């Protein structure tokens, strides 16, 4: 996926066509690995790609509604808040702001890591 900085801190990450119809995809923005996730209702979310419980890629996990599950231990994270919705994870992951314009997906990284 491409990376192009725009005004207001948003970075062009990809086109909607580059994403699965439903599910996560891995992207890198300014050296930071993130999961770009499209839900069944067509919303696009962006969260840090690494599970807060273990050093595991969340973009390889399963989507259930608006939660993303870590494939290794089953931790689930709310894509809107980053909060874990059950054990073993207890720490949240960072949530980033997504803006779509037509088929373009832009992300502004949060300061959290």
Gaussian input, Z-matrix of N, CA and C with variables (Angstrom, degrees):
# hf/3-21g

backbone

0 1
 N
 C     1     B1
 C     2     B2     1     A1
 N     3     B3     2     A2     1     D1
 C     4     B4     3     A3     2     D2
 C     5     B5     4     A4     3     D3
 N     6     B6     5     A5     4     D4
 C     7     B7     6     A6     5     D5
 C     8     B8     7     A7     6     D6
 N     9     B9     8     A8     7     D7
 C    10    B10     9     A9     8     D8
 C    11    B11    10    A10     9     D9
 N    12    B12    11    A11    10    D10
 C    13    B13    12    A12    11    D11
 C    14    B14    13    A13    12    D12
 N    15    B15    14    A14    13    D13
 C    16    B16    15    A15    14    D14
 C    17    B17    16    A16    15    D15
 N    18    B18    17    A17    16    D16
 C    19    B19    18    A18    17    D17
 C    20    B20    19    A19    18    D18
 N    21    B21    20    A20    19    D19
 C    22    B22    21    A21    20    D20
 C    23    B23    22    A22    21    D21
 N    24    B24    23    A23    22    D22
 C    25    B25    24    A24    23    D23
 C    26    B26    25    A25    24    D24
 N    27    B27    26    A26    25    D25
 C    28    B28    27    A27    26    D26
 C    29    B29    28    A28    27    D27
 N    30    B30    29    A29    28    D28
 C    31    B31    30    A30    29    D29
 C    32    B32    31    A31    30    D30
 N    33    B33    32    A32    31    D31
 C    34    B34    33    A33    32    D32
 C    35    B35    34    A34    33    D33
 N    36    B36    35    A35    34    D34
 C    37    B37    36    A36    35    D35
 C    38    B38    37    A37    36    D36
 N    39    B39    38    A38    37    D37
 C    40    B40    39    A39    38    D38
 C    41    B41    40    A40    39    D39
 N    42    B42    41    A41    40    D40
 C    43    B43    42    A42    41    D41
 C    44    B44    43    A43    42    D42
 N    45    B45    44    A44    43    D43
 C    46    B46    45    A45    44    D44
 C    47    B47    46    A46    45    D45
 N    48    B48    47    A47    46    D46
 C    49    B49    48    A48    47    D47
 C    50    B50    49    A49    48    D48
 N    51    B51    50    A50    49    D49
 C    52    B52    51    A51    50    D50
 C    53    B53    52    A52    51    D51
 N    54    B54    53    A53    52    D52
 C    55    B55    54    A54    53    D53
 C    56    B56    55    A55    54    D54
 N    57    B57    56    A56    55    D55
 C    58    B58    57    A57    56    D56
 C    59    B59    58    A58    57    D57
 N    60    B60    59    A59    58    D58
 C    61    B61    60    A60    59    D59
 C    62    B62    61    A61    60    D60
 N    63    B63    62    A62    61    D61
 C    64    B64    63    A63    62    D62
 C    65    B65    64    A64    63    D63
 N    66    B66    65    A65    64    D64
 C    67    B67    66    A66    65    D65
 C    68    B68    67    A67    66    D66
 N    69    B69    68    A68    67    D67
 C    70    B70    69    A69    68    D68
 C    71    B71    70    A70    69    D69
 N    72    B72    71    A71    70    D70
 C    73    B73    72    A72    71    D71
 C    74    B74    73    A73    72    D72
 N    75    B75    74    A74    73    D73
 C    76    B76    75    A75    74    D74
 C    77    B77    76    A76    75    D75
 N    78    B78    77    A77    76    D76
 C    79    B79    78    A78    77    D77
 C    80    B80    79    A79    78    D78
 N    81    B81    80    A80    79    D79
 C    82    B82    81    A81    80    D80
 C    83    B83    82    A82    81    D81
 N    84    B84    83    A83    82    D82
 C    85    B85    84    A84    83    D83
 C    86    B86    85    A85    84    D84
 N    87    B87    86    A86    85    D85
 C    88    B88    87    A87    86    D86
 C    89    B89    88    A88    87    D87
 N    90    B90    89    A89    88    D88
 C    91    B91    90    A90    89    D89
 C    92    B92    91    A91    90    D90
 N    93    B93    92    A92    91    D91
 C    94    B94    93    A93    92    D92
 C    95    B95    94    A94    93    D93
 N    96    B96    95    A95    94    D94
 C    97    B97    96    A96    95    D95
 C    98    B98    97    A97    96    D96
 N    99    B99    98    A98    97    D97
 C   100   B100    99    A99    98    D98
 C   101   B101   100   A100    99    D99
 N   102   B102   101   A101   100   D100
 C   103   B103   102   A102   101   D101
 C   104   B104   103   A103   102   D102
 N   105   B105   104   A104   103   D103
 C   106   B106   105   A105   104   D104
 C   107   B107   106   A106   105   D105
 N   108   B108   107   A107   106   D106
 C   109   B109   108   A108   107   D107
 C   110   B110   109   A109   108   D108
 N   111   B111   110   A110   109   D109
 C   112   B112   111   A111   110   D110
 C   113   B113   112   A112   111   D111
 N   114   B114   113   A113   112   D112
 C   115   B115   114   A114   113   D113
 C   116   B116   115   A115   114   D114
 N   117   B117   116   A116   115   D115
 C   118   B118   117   A117   116   D116
 C   119   B119   118   A118   117   D117
 N   120   B120   119   A119   118   D118
 C   121   B121   120   A120   119   D119
 C   122   B122   121   A121   120   D120
 N   123   B123   122   A122   121   D121
 C   124   B124   123   A123   122   D122
 C   125   B125   124   A124   123   D123
 N   126   B126   125   A125   124   D124
 C   127   B127   126   A126   125   D125
 C   128   B128   127   A127   126   D126
 N   129   B129   128   A128   127   D127
 C   130   B130   129   A129   128   D128
 C   131   B131   130   A130   129   D129
 N   132   B132   131   A131   130   D130
 C   133   B133   132   A132   131   D131
 C   134   B134   133   A133   132   D132
 N   135   B135   134   A134   133   D133
 C   136   B136   135   A135   134   D134
 C   137   B137   136   A136   135   D135
 N   138   B138   137   A137   136   D136
 C   139   B139   138   A138   137   D137
 C   140   B140   139   A139   138   D138
 N   141   B141   140   A140   139   D139
 C   142   B142   141   A141   140   D140
 C   143   B143   142   A142   141   D141
 N   144   B144   143   A143   142   D142
 C   145   B145   144   A144   143   D143
 C   146   B146   145   A145   144   D144
 N   147   B147   146   A146   145   D145
 C   148   B148   147   A147   146   D146
 C   149   B149   148   A148   147   D147
 N   150   B150   149   A149   148   D148
 C   151   B151   150   A150   149   D149
 C   152   B152   151   A151   150   D150
 N   153   B153   152   A152   151   D151
 C   154   B154   153   A153   152   D152
 C   155   B155   154   A154   153   D153
 N   156   B156   155   A155   154   D154
 C   157   B157   156   A156   155   D155
 C   158   B158   157   A157   156   D156
 N   159   B159   158   A158   157   D157
 C   160   B160   159   A159   158   D158
 C   161   B161   160   A160   159   D159
 N   162   B162   161   A161   160   D160
 C   163   B163   162   A162   161   D161
 C   164   B164   163   A163   162   D162
 N   165   B165   164   A164   163   D163
 C   166   B166   165   A165   164   D164
 C   167   B167   166   A166   165   D165
 N   168   B168   167   A167   166   D166
 C   169   B169   168   A168   167   D167
 C   170   B170   169   A169   168   D168
 N   171   B171   170   A170   169   D169
 C   172   B172   171   A171   170   D170
 C   173   B173   172   A172   171   D171
 N   174   B174   173   A173   172   D172
 C   175   B175   174   A174   173   D173
 C   176   B176   175   A175   174   D174
 N   177   B177   176   A176   175   D175
 C   178   B178   177   A177   176   D176
 C   179   B179   178   A178   177   D177
 N   180   B180   179   A179   178   D178
 C   181   B181   180   A180   179   D179
 C   182   B182   181   A181   180   D180
 N   183   B183   182   A182   181   D181
 C   184   B184   183   A183   182   D182
 C   185   B185   184   A184   183   D183
 N   186   B186   185   A185   184   D184
 C   187   B187   186   A186   185   D185
 C   188   B188   187   A187   186   D186
 N   189   B189   188   A188   187   D187
 C   190   B190   189   A189   188   D188
 C   191   B191   190   A190   189   D189
 N   192   B192   191   A191   190   D190
 C   193   B193   192   A192   191   D191
 C   194   B194   193   A193   192   D192
 N   195   B195   194   A194   193   D193
 C   196   B196   195   A195   194   D194
 C   197   B197   196   A196   195   D195
 N   198   B198   197   A197   196   D196
 C   199   B199   198   A198   197   D197
 C   200   B200   199   A199   198   D198
 N   201   B201   200   A200   199   D199
 C   202   B202   201   A201   200   D200
 C   203   B203   202   A202   201   D201
 N   204   B204   203   A203   202   D202
 C   205   B205   204   A204   203   D203
 C   206   B206   205   A205   204   D204
 N   207   B207   206   A206   205   D205
 C   208   B208   207   A207   206   D206
 C   209   B209   208   A208   207   D207
 N   210   B210   209   A209   208   D208
 C   211   B211   210   A210   209   D209
 C   212   B212   211   A211   210   D210
 N   213   B213   212   A212   211   D211
 C   214   B214   213   A213   212   D212
 C   215   B215   214   A214   213   D213
 N   216   B216   215   A215   214   D214
 C   217   B217   216   A216   215   D215
 C   218   B218   217   A217   216   D216
 N   219   B219   218   A218   217   D217
 C   220   B220   219   A219   218   D218
 C   221   B221   220   A220   219   D219
 N   222   B222   221   A221   220   D220
 C   223   B223   222   A222   221   D221
 C   224   B224   223   A223   222   D222
 N   225   B225   224   A224   223   D223
 C   226   B226   225   A225   224   D224
 C   227   B227   226   A226   225   D225
 N   228   B228   227   A227   226   D226
 C   229   B229   228   A228   227   D227
 C   230   B230   229   A229   228   D228
 N   231   B231   230   A230   229   D229
 C   232   B232   231   A231   230   D230
 C   233   B233   232   A232   231   D231
 N   234   B234   233   A233   232   D232
 C   235   B235   234   A234   233   D233
 C   236   B236   235   A235   234   D234
 N   237   B237   236   A236   235   D235
 C   238   B238   237   A237   236   D236
 C   239   B239   238   A238   237   D237
 N   240   B240   239   A239   238   D238
 C   241   B241   240   A240   239   D239
 C   242   B242   241   A241   240   D240
 N   243   B243   242   A242   241   D241
 C   244   B244   243   A243   242   D242
 C   245   B245   244   A244   243   D243
 N   246   B246   245   A245   244   D244
 C   247   B247   246   A246   245   D245
 C   248   B248   247   A247   246   D246
 N   249   B249   248   A248   247   D247
 C   250   B250   249   A249   248   D248
 C   251   B251   250   A250   249   D249
 N   252   B252   251   A251   250   D250
 C   253   B253   252   A252   251   D251
 C   254   B254   253   A253   252   D252
 N   255   B255   254   A254   253   D253
 C   256   B256   255   A255   254   D254
 C   257   B257   256   A256   255   D255
 N   258   B258   257   A257   256   D256
 C   259   B259   258   A258   257   D257
 C   260   B260   259   A259   258   D258
 N   261   B261   260   A260   259   D259
 C   262   B262   261   A261   260   D260
 C   263   B263   262   A262   261   D261
 N   264   B264   263   A263   262   D262
 C   265   B265   264   A264   263   D263
 C   266   B266   265   A265   264   D264
 N   267   B267   266   A266   265   D265
 C   268   B268   267   A267   266   D266
 C   269   B269   268   A268   267   D267
 N   270   B270   269   A269   268   D268
 C   271   B271   270   A270   269   D269
 C   272   B272   271   A271   270   D270
 N   273   B273   272   A272   271   D271
 C   274   B274   273   A273   272   D272
 C   275   B275   274   A274   273   D273
 N   276   B276   275   A275   274   D274
 C   277   B277   276   A276   275   D275
 C   278   B278   277   A277   276   D276
 N   279   B279   278   A278   277   D277
 C   280   B280   279   A279   278   D278
 C   281   B281   280   A280   279   D279
 N   282   B282   281   A281   280   D280
 C   283   B283   282   A282   281   D281
 C   284   B284   283   A283   282   D282
 N   285   B285   284   A284   283   D283
 C   286   B286   285   A285   284   D284
 C   287   B287   286   A286   285   D285
 N   288   B288   287   A287   286   D286
 C   289   B289   288   A288   287   D287
 C   290   B290   289   A289   288   D288
 N   291   B291   290   A290   289   D289
 C   292   B292   291   A291   290   D290
 C   293   B293   292   A292   291   D291
 N   294   B294   293   A293   292   D292
 C   295   B295   294   A294   293   D293
 C   296   B296   295   A295   294   D294
 N   297   B297   296   A296   295   D295
 C   298   B298   297   A297   296   D296
 C   299   B299   298   A298   297   D297
 N   300   B300   299   A299   298   D298
 C   301   B301   300   A300   299   D299
 C   302   B302   301   A301   300   D300
 N   303   B303   302   A302   301   D301
 C   304   B304   303   A303   302   D302
 C   305   B305   304   A304   303   D303
 N   306   B306   305   A305   304   D304
 C   307   B307   306   A306   305   D305
 C   308   B308   307   A307   306   D306
 N   309   B309   308   A308   307   D307
 C   310   B310   309   A309   308   D308
 C   311   B311   310   A310   309   D309
 N   312   B312   311   A311   310   D310
 C   313   B313   312   A312   311   D311
 C   314   B314   313   A313   312   D312
 N   315   B315   314   A314   313   D313
 C   316   B316   315   A315   314   D314
 C   317   B317   316   A316   315   D315
 N   318   B318   317   A317   316   D316
 C   319   B319   318   A318   317   D317
 C   320   B320   319   A319   318   D318
 N   321   B321   320   A320   319   D319
 C   322   B322   321   A321   320   D320
 C   323   B323   322   A322   321   D321
 N   324   B324   323   A323   322   D322
 C   325   B325   324   A324   323   D323
 C   326   B326   325   A325   324   D324
 N   327   B327   326   A326   325   D325
 C   328   B328   327   A327   326   D326
 C   329   B329   328   A328   327   D327
 N   330   B330   329   A329   328   D328
 C   331   B331   330   A330   329   D329
 C   332   B332   331   A331   330   D330
 N   333   B333   332   A332   331   D331
 C   334   B334   333   A333   332   D332
 C   335   B335   334   A334   333   D333
 N   336   B336   335   A335   334   D334
 C   337   B337   336   A336   335   D335
 C   338   B338   337   A337   336   D336

   B1=1.4435
   B2=1.5221
   B3=1.2983
   B4=1.4613
   B5=1.5151
   B6=1.3102
   B7=1.4606
   B8=1.5136
   B9=1.3204
   B10=1.4566
   B11=1.5241
   B12=1.3350
   B13=1.4546
   B14=1.5196
   B15=1.3431
   B16=1.4578
   B17=1.5253
   B18=1.3331
   B19=1.4591
   B20=1.5198
   B21=1.3152
   B22=1.4601
   B23=1.5229
   B24=1.3216
   B25=1.4529
   B26=1.5212
   B27=1.3166
   B28=1.4626
   B29=1.5218
   B30=1.3169
   B31=1.4546
   B32=1.5311
   B33=1.3404
   B34=1.4567
   B35=1.5210
   B36=1.3385
   B37=1.4599
   B38=1.5248
   B39=1.3350
   B40=1.4608
   B41=1.5210
   B42=1.3190
   B43=1.4585
   B44=1.5277
   B45=1.3055
   B46=1.4670
   B47=1.5249
   B48=1.3186
   B49=1.4649
   B50=1.5293
   B51=1.3470
   B52=1.4624
   B53=1.5288
   B54=1.3371
   B55=1.4584
   B56=1.5214
   B57=1.3405
   B58=1.4622
   B59=1.5328
   B60=1.3186
   B61=1.4643
   B62=1.5249
   B63=1.3301
   B64=1.4580
   B65=1.5189
   B66=1.3446
   B67=1.4502
   B68=1.5212
   B69=1.3431
   B70=1.4570
   B71=1.5255
   B72=1.3306
   B73=1.4609
   B74=1.5258
   B75=1.2968
   B76=1.4610
   B77=1.5241
   B78=1.3260
   B79=1.4650
   B80=1.5176
   B81=1.3180
   B82=1.4604
   B83=1.5236
   B84=1.3327
   B85=1.4558
   B86=1.5153
   B87=1.3164
   B88=1.4677
   B89=1.5222
   B90=1.3452
   B91=1.4524
   B92=1.5187
   B93=1.3090
   B94=1.4645
   B95=1.5279
   B96=1.3435
   B97=1.4641
   B98=1.5264
   B99=1.3318
   B100=1.4562
   B101=1.5280
   B102=1.3259
   B103=1.4634
   B104=1.5219
   B105=1.3196
   B106=1.4588
   B107=1.5207
   B108=1.3259
   B109=1.4610
   B110=1.5226
   B111=1.3304
   B112=1.4662
   B113=1.5275
   B114=1.3452
   B115=1.4549
   B116=1.5274
   B117=1.3301
   B118=1.4680
   B119=1.5180
   B120=1.3525
   B121=1.4616
   B122=1.5267
   B123=1.3494
   B124=1.4603
   B125=1.5158
   B126=1.3439
   B127=1.4621
   B128=1.5200
   B129=1.3318
   B130=1.4592
   B131=1.5267
   B132=1.3249
   B133=1.4620
   B134=1.5239
   B135=1.3254
   B136=1.4647
   B137=1.5189
   B138=1.3291
   B139=1.4633
   B140=1.5233
   B141=1.3311
   B142=1.4599
   B143=1.5247
   B144=1.3153
   B145=1.4581
   B146=1.5207
   B147=1.3220
   B148=1.4539
   B149=1.5214
   B150=1.3198
   B151=1.4610
   B152=1.5276
   B153=1.3314
   B154=1.4692
   B155=1.5258
   B156=1.3183
   B157=1.4667
   B158=1.5239
   B159=1.3091
   B160=1.4662
   B161=1.5244
   B162=1.2900
   B163=1.4640
   B164=1.5311
   B165=1.3410
   B166=1.4569
   B167=1.5244
   B168=1.3238
   B169=1.4561
   B170=1.5330
   B171=1.3306
   B172=1.4598
   B173=1.5271
   B174=1.3269
   B175=1.4647
   B176=1.5234
   B177=1.3196
   B178=1.4619
   B179=1.5187
   B180=1.3496
   B181=1.4567
   B182=1.5125
   B183=1.3099
   B184=1.4671
   B185=1.5213
   B186=1.3120
   B187=1.4526
   B188=1.5182
   B189=1.3382
   B190=1.4563
   B191=1.5229
   B192=1.3226
   B193=1.4647
   B194=1.5128
   B195=1.3250
   B196=1.4690
   B197=1.5248
   B198=1.3393
   B199=1.4593
   B200=1.5228
   B201=1.3267
   B202=1.4614
   B203=1.5190
   B204=1.3260
   B205=1.4572
   B206=1.5234
   B207=1.3270
   B208=1.4693
   B209=1.5272
   B210=1.3056
   B211=1.4613
   B212=1.5273
   B213=1.3352
   B214=1.4574
   B215=1.5228
   B216=1.3246
   B217=1.4724
   B218=1.5225
   B219=1.3350
   B220=1.4557
   B221=1.5147
   B222=1.3224
   B223=1.4637
   B224=1.5174
   B225=1.3311
   B226=1.4674
   B227=1.5178
   B228=1.3351
   B229=1.4585
   B230=1.5192
   B231=1.3411
   B232=1.4532
   B233=1.5233
   B234=1.3229
   B235=1.4647
   B236=1.5284
   B237=1.3256
   B238=1.4713
   B239=1.5223
   B240=1.3526
   B241=1.4680
   B242=1.5188
   B243=1.3254
   B244=1.4616
   B245=1.5142
   B246=1.3298
   B247=1.4647
   B248=1.5298
   B249=1.3441
   B250=1.4605
   B251=1.5330
   B252=1.3176
   B253=1.4611
   B254=1.5223
   B255=1.3168
   B256=1.4601
   B257=1.5089
   B258=1.3487
   B259=1.4593
   B260=1.5283
   B261=1.3294
   B262=1.4542
   B263=1.5333
   B264=1.3196
   B265=1.4764
   B266=1.5277
   B267=1.3322
   B268=1.4644
   B269=1.5258
   B270=1.3325
   B271=1.4591
   B272=1.5282
   B273=1.3346
   B274=1.4722
   B275=1.5248
   B276=1.3190
   B277=1.4586
   B278=1.5233
   B279=1.3147
   B280=1.4604
   B281=1.5213
   B282=1.3360
   B283=1.4606
   B284=1.5231
   B285=1.3121
   B286=1.4589
   B287=1.5312
   B288=1.3136
   B289=1.4584
   B290=1.5220
   B291=1.3271
   B292=1.4618
   B293=1.5245
   B294=1.3175
   B295=1.4647
   B296=1.5250
   B297=1.3238
   B298=1.4655
   B299=1.5175
   B300=1.3125
   B301=1.4665
   B302=1.5157
   B303=1.3254
   B304=1.4580
   B305=1.5137
   B306=1.3361
   B307=1.4639
   B308=1.5331
   B309=1.3282
   B310=1.4675
   B311=1.5285
   B312=1.3305
   B313=1.4654
   B314=1.5182
   B315=1.3326
   B316=1.4594
   B317=1.5160
   B318=1.3407
   B319=1.4615
   B320=1.5247
   B321=1.3402
   B322=1.4605
   B323=1.5292
   B324=1.3163
   B325=1.4620
   B326=1.5220
   B327=1.3278
   B328=1.4610
   B329=1.5276
   B330=1.3000
   B331=1.4660
   B332=1.5127
   B333=1.3381
   B334=1.4539
   B335=1.5188
   B336=1.3306
   B337=1.4727
   B338=1.5013
   A1=109.10
   A2=115.62
   A3=120.35
   A4=111.66
   A5=115.28
   A6=121.68
   A7=108.20
   A8=116.42
   A9=121.01
   A10=108.23
   A11=117.51
   A12=123.25
   A13=110.91
   A14=115.60
   A15=121.68
   A16=107.97
   A17=116.76
   A18=119.76
   A19=110.45
   A20=116.85
   A21=125.43
   A22=113.41
   A23=118.03
   A24=120.95
   A25=115.74
   A26=118.08
   A27=119.96
   A28=109.78
   A29=115.75
   A30=123.00
   A31=107.91
   A32=116.26
   A33=119.14
   A34=107.17
   A35=116.23
   A36=120.71
   A37=112.21
   A38=116.60
   A39=119.14
   A40=109.47
   A41=115.55
   A42=123.44
   A43=106.91
   A44=116.97
   A45=120.13
   A46=110.90
   A47=116.74
   A48=121.04
   A49=112.38
   A50=117.26
   A51=121.23
   A52=112.02
   A53=116.65
   A54=121.61
   A55=110.87
   A56=116.69
   A57=117.88
   A58=108.80
   A59=117.17
   A60=120.11
   A61=110.50
   A62=116.45
   A63=123.73
   A64=106.96
   A65=117.10
   A66=120.13
   A67=112.58
   A68=115.77
   A69=121.65
   A70=114.17
   A71=114.87
   A72=122.67
   A73=107.70
   A74=116.65
   A75=122.45
   A76=110.40
   A77=115.60
   A78=121.35
   A79=107.82
   A80=116.45
   A81=121.57
   A82=107.69
   A83=114.87
   A84=121.39
   A85=108.21
   A86=116.08
   A87=121.67
   A88=111.34
   A89=116.25
   A90=122.32
   A91=114.37
   A92=117.94
   A93=122.11
   A94=108.93
   A95=116.45
   A96=121.42
   A97=109.32
   A98=115.61
   A99=121.29
   A100=109.63
   A101=114.45
   A102=121.06
   A103=107.31
   A104=116.40
   A105=122.59
   A106=104.87
   A107=116.90
   A108=120.75
   A109=110.54
   A110=115.56
   A111=120.10
   A112=107.63
   A113=115.67
   A114=120.69
   A115=110.44
   A116=115.45
   A117=120.76
   A118=112.56
   A119=117.58
   A120=120.29
   A121=112.38
   A122=116.78
   A123=121.41
   A124=115.05
   A125=118.10
   A126=119.99
   A127=110.14
   A128=115.83
   A129=121.02
   A130=108.07
   A131=115.53
   A132=122.66
   A133=108.61
   A134=115.34
   A135=120.47
   A136=108.72
   A137=116.31
   A138=123.08
   A139=108.62
   A140=116.17
   A141=118.53
   A142=108.41
   A143=116.42
   A144=121.40
   A145=113.46
   A146=119.24
   A147=120.98
   A148=111.61
   A149=116.35
   A150=123.07
   A151=108.95
   A152=116.85
   A153=120.37
   A154=112.08
   A155=117.59
   A156=121.05
   A157=111.72
   A158=116.39
   A159=121.81
   A160=108.20
   A161=116.98
   A162=122.22
   A163=109.21
   A164=115.55
   A165=122.28
   A166=108.90
   A167=116.44
   A168=122.15
   A169=110.89
   A170=116.02
   A171=120.64
   A172=112.34
   A173=117.57
   A174=119.67
   A175=111.42
   A176=117.53
   A177=121.68
   A178=111.73
   A179=116.63
   A180=121.43
   A181=113.37
   A182=114.37
   A183=122.60
   A184=110.06
   A185=115.44
   A186=122.46
   A187=109.32
   A188=116.19
   A189=121.67
   A190=107.16
   A191=116.38
   A192=120.07
   A193=109.78
   A194=115.77
   A195=120.69
   A196=111.06
   A197=116.05
   A198=120.86
   A199=109.37
   A200=114.75
   A201=122.07
   A202=107.57
   A203=115.61
   A204=121.36
   A205=111.26
   A206=115.61
   A207=121.71
   A208=107.53
   A209=116.94
   A210=121.24
   A211=113.30
   A212=118.66
   A213=119.78
   A214=113.54
   A215=117.30
   A216=120.26
   A217=113.79
   A218=117.92
   A219=120.20
   A220=116.56
   A221=118.29
   A222=119.35
   A223=108.74
   A224=116.19
   A225=121.56
   A226=108.86
   A227=115.71
   A228=121.45
   A229=109.93
   A230=116.08
   A231=121.83
   A232=107.84
   A233=117.35
   A234=121.42
   A235=112.56
   A236=117.93
   A237=121.21
   A238=112.23
   A239=116.75
   A240=120.37
   A241=113.55
   A242=117.11
   A243=121.46
   A244=113.23
   A245=117.46
   A246=121.81
   A247=110.51
   A248=116.22
   A249=118.84
   A250=108.81
   A251=116.75
   A252=120.17
   A253=111.58
   A254=116.65
   A255=121.61
   A256=110.48
   A257=115.84
   A258=120.05
   A259=111.41
   A260=118.13
   A261=125.48
   A262=115.06
   A263=119.30
   A264=119.86
   A265=109.92
   A266=115.94
   A267=121.19
   A268=111.38
   A269=116.98
   A270=121.49
   A271=110.28
   A272=117.51
   A273=119.96
   A274=111.46
   A275=114.88
   A276=122.28
   A277=107.79
   A278=117.30
   A279=121.47
   A280=110.66
   A281=115.16
   A282=123.34
   A283=107.35
   A284=117.04
   A285=122.16
   A286=110.08
   A287=116.19
   A288=122.16
   A289=110.41
   A290=115.48
   A291=121.79
   A292=109.14
   A293=115.02
   A294=122.08
   A295=106.62
   A296=115.79
   A297=119.26
   A298=108.36
   A299=114.60
   A300=122.28
   A301=106.30
   A302=115.21
   A303=118.82
   A304=108.93
   A305=116.65
   A306=122.60
   A307=112.11
   A308=117.61
   A309=121.85
   A310=110.96
   A311=116.71
   A312=122.43
   A313=108.38
   A314=115.99
   A315=123.46
   A316=108.99
   A317=116.85
   A318=121.93
   A319=109.37
   A320=115.87
   A321=122.36
   A322=106.13
   A323=116.12
   A324=120.24
   A325=111.08
   A326=115.55
   A327=120.29
   A328=108.25
   A329=116.45
   A330=121.15
   A331=111.38
   A332=117.67
   A333=121.61
   A334=109.43
   A335=114.92
   A336=117.78
   A337=110.54
   D1=144.32
   D2=-175.72
   D3=-82.63
   D4=167.35
   D5=179.83
   D6=-140.95
   D7=119.34
   D8=179.99
   D9=-142.43
   D10=120.68
   D11=-177.35
   D12=-74.28
   D13=135.17
   D14=175.67
   D15=-120.40
   D16=-179.11
   D17=178.02
   D18=-65.43
   D19=160.65
   D20=177.99
   D21=64.92
   D22=22.49
   D23=174.66
   D24=79.11
   D25=2.58
   D26=178.34
   D27=-82.55
   D28=141.60
   D29=179.32
   D30=-117.51
   D31=131.94
   D32=173.95
   D33=-71.38
   D34=122.82
   D35=-175.13
   D36=-105.32
   D37=-44.36
   D38=-175.95
   D39=-168.02
   D40=-177.42
   D41=171.01
   D42=-103.03
   D43=152.78
   D44=177.27
   D45=-55.69
   D46=-34.71
   D47=-179.92
   D48=-64.75
   D49=-20.05
   D50=178.55
   D51=-77.96
   D52=-16.06
   D53=-176.88
   D54=-92.99
   D55=154.23
   D56=171.38
   D57=-61.10
   D58=154.25
   D59=177.60
   D60=-57.77
   D61=-39.95
   D62=173.61
   D63=-142.67
   D64=124.39
   D65=177.34
   D66=133.64
   D67=-179.49
   D68=-176.07
   D69=-94.44
   D70=157.43
   D71=172.74
   D72=-141.45
   D73=146.24
   D74=179.13
   D75=-84.68
   D76=138.23
   D77=173.70
   D78=-141.88
   D79=160.78
   D80=175.42
   D81=-125.01
   D82=126.95
   D83=179.77
   D84=-124.80
   D85=118.18
   D86=179.71
   D87=50.17
   D88=41.65
   D89=177.79
   D90=80.61
   D91=4.14
   D92=-178.30
   D93=-108.10
   D94=127.78
   D95=179.37
   D96=-81.21
   D97=127.93
   D98=179.32
   D99=-132.34
   D100=158.24
   D101=173.06
   D102=-105.59
   D103=122.51
   D104=173.67
   D105=-97.28
   D106=123.08
   D107=-171.00
   D108=-125.71
   D109=128.53
   D110=174.11
   D111=-106.94
   D112=124.85
   D113=-179.08
   D114=-89.15
   D115=171.59
   D116=-178.14
   D117=-58.88
   D118=-30.12
   D119=-179.90
   D120=-83.96
   D121=4.91
   D122=176.04
   D123=89.08
   D124=-1.89
   D125=177.48
   D126=-71.23
   D127=148.34
   D128=177.92
   D129=-115.21
   D130=130.33
   D131=-179.45
   D132=-123.35
   D133=160.90
   D134=175.74
   D135=-139.46
   D136=128.31
   D137=177.80
   D138=-135.56
   D139=161.85
   D140=173.30
   D141=-58.24
   D142=145.13
   D143=-174.00
   D144=-81.70
   D145=-15.18
   D146=-173.72
   D147=-99.05
   D148=127.46
   D149=177.13
   D150=-59.95
   D151=138.91
   D152=-179.41
   D153=-77.06
   D154=-10.31
   D155=178.91
   D156=-91.60
   D157=-37.66
   D158=-178.52
   D159=-145.24
   D160=157.66
   D161=-178.33
   D162=-78.45
   D163=71.94
   D164=-174.40
   D165=-129.17
   D166=141.67
   D167=-179.10
   D168=-74.58
   D169=120.10
   D170=178.09
   D171=-73.40
   D172=-23.31
   D173=179.91
   D174=-67.62
   D175=-10.01
   D176=175.21
   D177=-94.48
   D178=1.27
   D179=-176.82
   D180=-88.77
   D181=-176.80
   D182=-177.78
   D183=-101.78
   D184=144.08
   D185=177.09
   D186=-97.71
   D187=135.03
   D188=175.70
   D189=-135.66
   D190=101.26
   D191=-176.16
   D192=65.72
   D193=-114.53
   D194=178.70
   D195=-114.70
   D196=28.19
   D197=175.10
   D198=-123.20
   D199=145.28
   D200=179.06
   D201=-114.26
   D202=127.51
   D203=-176.41
   D204=-99.71
   D205=134.21
   D206=173.08
   D207=-73.54
   D208=127.73
   D209=-175.50
   D210=-69.11
   D211=-22.12
   D212=-173.85
   D213=-80.12
   D214=-52.91
   D215=-175.67
   D216=-118.33
   D217=-1.99
   D218=175.71
   D219=87.24
   D220=8.09
   D221=175.19
   D222=-61.74
   D223=142.45
   D224=178.35
   D225=-120.98
   D226=142.18
   D227=-178.82
   D228=-126.06
   D229=134.16
   D230=175.93
   D231=-72.22
   D232=124.69
   D233=-176.96
   D234=-69.70
   D235=-20.12
   D236=-179.26
   D237=-84.18
   D238=-32.00
   D239=-174.44
   D240=-117.51
   D241=-21.36
   D242=-175.28
   D243=82.58
   D244=-5.73
   D245=-177.67
   D246=-71.27
   D247=140.71
   D248=173.66
   D249=-70.26
   D250=142.27
   D251=-179.40
   D252=-103.58
   D253=5.24
   D254=177.12
   D255=178.47
   D256=163.98
   D257=-178.25
   D258=-68.36
   D259=163.47
   D260=10.34
   D261=-86.49
   D262=-12.19
   D263=-179.55
   D264=-69.41
   D265=140.76
   D266=176.01
   D267=-124.46
   D268=-15.77
   D269=179.98
   D270=-100.75
   D271=142.38
   D272=179.55
   D273=-75.54
   D274=166.29
   D275=171.39
   D276=-109.18
   D277=158.27
   D278=-178.93
   D279=-72.74
   D280=140.76
   D281=176.02
   D282=-110.73
   D283=136.05
   D284=-177.79
   D285=-114.48
   D286=152.48
   D287=-177.34
   D288=-79.74
   D289=129.63
   D290=179.89
   D291=-112.60
   D292=138.93
   D293=174.31
   D294=-131.84
   D295=132.08
   D296=174.86
   D297=-114.81
   D298=140.13
   D299=176.02
   D300=-132.54
   D301=105.75
   D302=-174.63
   D303=62.99
   D304=-121.23
   D305=-179.73
   D306=-95.64
   D307=2.58
   D308=-175.74
   D309=-93.62
   D310=138.60
   D311=177.48
   D312=-114.12
   D313=124.88
   D314=178.92
   D315=-119.40
   D316=144.81
   D317=179.89
   D318=-132.68
   D319=137.06
   D320=170.61
   D321=-109.99
   D322=118.97
   D323=-178.80
   D324=-69.88
   D325=141.09
   D326=174.24
   D327=-80.88
   D328=166.52
   D329=179.40
   D330=-78.09
   D331=-19.44
   D332=-179.65
   D333=-67.86
   D334=154.82
   D335=174.40
   D336=-133.27

